[in-house]
Amino acid sequence: MTDTGAPDERQIENPEGDREKHKVSGDRVIAKIKELLHEGNVRHVVIKNNEGRTLIEFPVSIGLAGALLLPVWAAVGAVAAMVTDCTIEVEREVEEESAEE
């Protein structure tokens, strides 16, 4: 996939700090989710439409990969086909800081 350089996504400020929010166009939903999962430590993903209504939501387990993700990708693809723009909310694992200095 080639990048056109057009900024069609941006991270939305989240005052609670518990979830990252990314606004993306419908045709970029799957690519953005794959990118976020590749970054690691993602626990939960929620896709919402422009009105803030939840379209799909799924947990991400460490062992969840390969064939187990096929139904999820099919559902995400169906959602992406229905929306022009949406917001992807990602909840990440909290990394504990060590007390050693």
Residue pairs with C-beta under 8 A, 6 or more apart in sequence:
1 31
8 24
8 25
8 28
9 22
9 23
9 24
9 25
9 28
9 32
10 22
10 23
11 20
11 21
11 22
12 21
12 22
12 23
12 87
14 20
14 21
18 91
19 46
19 89
19 90
19 91
20 36
20 89
20 90
20 92
21 87
21 88
21 89
21 90
22 32
22 36
22 87
22 88
22 89
22 90
23 85
23 86
23 87
24 32
24 85
24 86
24 87
24 88
25 84
25 85
26 80
26 81
26 82
26 83
26 84
26 85
26 86
27 80
29 47
29 76
29 79
29 80
29 83
29 86
29 88
30 73
30 76
30 77
30 80
32 88
33 45
33 76
33 88
36 42
36 45
36 88
36 90
37 60
41 92
41 93
41 95
42 60
42 90
42 91
42 92
42 93
43 59
43 60
43 91
43 92
43 93
44 57
44 58
44 59
44 60
44 90
44 91
45 57
45 58
45 60
45 88
45 89
45 90
45 91
46 54
46 56
46 57
46 88
46 89
46 91
47 54
47 55
47 56
47 57
47 76
47 79
47 86
47 87
47 88
47 89
48 54
48 55
48 86
48 87
48 89
49 55
49 83
49 86
49 87
50 83
50 84
50 85
50 86
52 87
55 79
55 82
55 83
55 86
56 75
56 76
56 79
58 72
58 75
79 86
80 86
